[in-house]
Amino acid sequence: MADRVNSPNVVNIADLRRLAQRRLPRVAFDYIDGGADGEVTLRENCRVFDDVLFRPKNAVAIPKIDLGTRVLGADLALPFALAPVGSSRMFYPRGEVVAAAAAGAAGTAYTLSTLSGCRVDEVGAGTKGPLWYQLYLVGGREVATAGLERAMKAGATALFVTIDTAVAGLRERDFRNGTKELLTRNPWTMLPYVGQFLARPGWLAGFIGDGGLMDFPNVVLKDGPMSYADVGAALEQSTVCWADLRWIREIWKGPIVVKGLMIGDDARRAVDEGADGVVVSNHGGRQLDCCYPTLRALPEVVAAVNGQCEVLLDGGIRRGTDVVKALCLGARAVLVGRAYAYGLGAGGGTGVARAIDILRADIVRAMKLLGCPAISELDGSYVTYPAEWRPAPTASESLARV
Ligand SMILES: Cc1cc2nc3c(=O)[nH]c(=O)nc-3n(C[C@H](O)[C@H](O)[C@H](O)COP(=O)(O)O)c2cc1C
């Protein structure tokens, strides 16, 4: 397996994506790869990194680069962590456990989605690194409270409350691939779509060996774990609102991060509600299409919180240079989603480890070429970016200039 995901077969994340496409049935690959509507934001999240250009400080010899950083009270060996990716168990047997283990082995954090296929205690036991937990309110407040208590008991330190999923985005690929029909468990309804599984015997053997269609063991309803059903409807009945942060704060003992905001006003509101961090995120272009790419929104959010909480970013990160650019624009660290999900789909834990290695090596190389010895020293002096990204000055700043 390691050979398959090593150089020269795999030299970048796009290569892992190609391998994932070959191993996974279309319905699973497109679930990872796809975005909402016309996928404008999905594409822009990636493309926008091209608008930020480096300004290297040359003739600087740096024998060792310090990639370590402290995020939400945890010391990470890398300036990126793994984002919550729901249903990872569909990509590889015990997907969340193996992804978390790979993150921990690399010295970084893994964020477990509420909508995952492995139990939070198993994921916590399987990683040496920090475990973070992502919250959806599916099932209601009581169900969520019990989930939070299990997550804390399993050793999860930080909580990510996702606020950009009032309804599920329209992911057109999922309709075309028969996601809904395949979940009916009615053989006649499923029949037109099952050919894609037979075309991927390796994945199919793993899927059956892992118990077949997963349920959601971290969402325990009255009659047991929530079954793999219409997640969209469940999300729609459980929109997270600002007021929810108050009761969540009473239960969760560690740092709370608001994930999925794109404008300065929301970031300030998160700070006012006591958030310890925010993630500038549009859910990887899977929710509201045609919204800003995240990197474009970052300077506004960084200015809005004005150092009062940690700012993370996710969306579109496919290279280590993307990580470096986000840090130069003020992010404390970033989360990567598809970059590791492709690795998981391509080759399980080995694939995730390879994705992490690729990003790590990219970052080290970029920092040496930039002449910057440590993550903590990356700042705006290493990049140039379009002037219109700069947040408008506040009224008092404008007056000070007169
Ligand atoms: C397949 C998939 C499933 C996801 N599931 C969740 C989830 O359960 N909870 C959540 O907050 N975000 C979820 N996200 C969004 C990611 O946490 C993250 O915001 C996004 O993937 C970042 O963009 P990137 O994939 O371009 O790195 C998911 C993303 C993908 C690709």
The ligand as a Tripos MOL2 file, in Angstrom:
@<TRIPOS>MOLECULE
LIG
   31    33     1     0     0
SMALL
NO_CHARGES

@<TRIPOS>ATOM
      1 C1        -16.8610   14.8620    2.5760 C.3       1 LIG1
      2 C2        -16.9320   16.0350    3.5160 C.ar      1 LIG1
      3 C3        -17.6900   15.9150    4.6740 C.ar      1 LIG1
      4 C4        -17.7350   16.9930    5.5690 C.ar      1 LIG1
      5 N1        -18.4200   16.8550    6.7590 N.ar      1 LIG1
      6 C5        -18.4100   17.8550    7.6600 C.ar      1 LIG1
      7 C6        -19.0330   17.7010    8.9210 C.ar      1 LIG1
      8 O1        -19.5670   16.6510    9.2450 O.2       1 LIG1
      9 N2        -19.0040   18.7550    9.7710 N.ar      1 LIG1
     10 C7        -18.4160   19.9500    9.4520 C.ar      1 LIG1
     11 O2        -18.4220   20.8910   10.2570 O.2       1 LIG1
     12 N3        -17.7900   20.1020    8.2640 N.ar      1 LIG1
     13 C8        -17.7710   19.1020    7.3700 C.ar      1 LIG1
     14 N4        -17.1260   19.2630    6.1800 N.ar      1 LIG1
     15 C9        -16.4300   20.5230    5.8950 C.3       1 LIG1
     16 C10       -14.9790   20.4460    6.3650 C.3       1 LIG1
     17 O3        -14.9010   20.3960    7.7550 O.3       1 LIG1
     18 C11       -14.1700   21.6650    5.8630 C.3       1 LIG1
     19 O4        -14.8360   22.8320    6.2410 O.3       1 LIG1
     20 C12       -13.9430   21.6550    4.3620 C.3       1 LIG1
     21 O5        -13.7170   20.3480    3.9010 O.3       1 LIG1
     22 C13       -12.7410   22.5180    4.0040 C.3       1 LIG1
     23 O6        -12.5530   22.5760    2.6340 O.3       1 LIG1
     24 P1        -11.5140   21.6220    1.8470 P.3       1 LIG1
     25 O7        -12.1790   20.3010    1.7130 O.co2     1 LIG1
     26 O8        -11.3700   22.3180    0.5370 O.co2     1 LIG1
     27 O9        -10.2480   21.5520    2.6610 O.co2     1 LIG1
     28 C14       -17.0510   18.1960    5.2690 C.ar      1 LIG1
     29 C15       -16.2970   18.2730    4.1090 C.ar      1 LIG1
     30 C16       -16.2120   17.2170    3.2380 C.ar      1 LIG1
     31 C17       -15.3500   17.3260    2.0140 C.3       1 LIG1
@<TRIPOS>BOND
     1     1     2 1
     2     2     3 ar
     3     2    30 ar
     4     3     4 ar
     5     4     5 ar
     6     4    28 ar
     7     5     6 ar
     8     6     7 ar
     9     6    13 1
    10     7     8 2
    11     7     9 ar
    12     9    10 ar
    13    10    11 2
    14    10    12 ar
    15    12    13 ar
    16    13    14 ar
    17    14    15 1
    18    14    28 ar
    19    15    16 1
    20    16    17 1
    21    16    18 1
    22    18    19 1
    23    18    20 1
    24    20    21 1
    25    20    22 1
    26    22    23 1
    27    23    24 1
    28    24    25 2
    29    24    26 1
    30    24    27 1
    31    28    29 ar
    32    29    30 ar
    33    30    31 1
@<TRIPOS>SUBSTRUCTURE
     1 LIG1         1 GROUP 0 **** ****
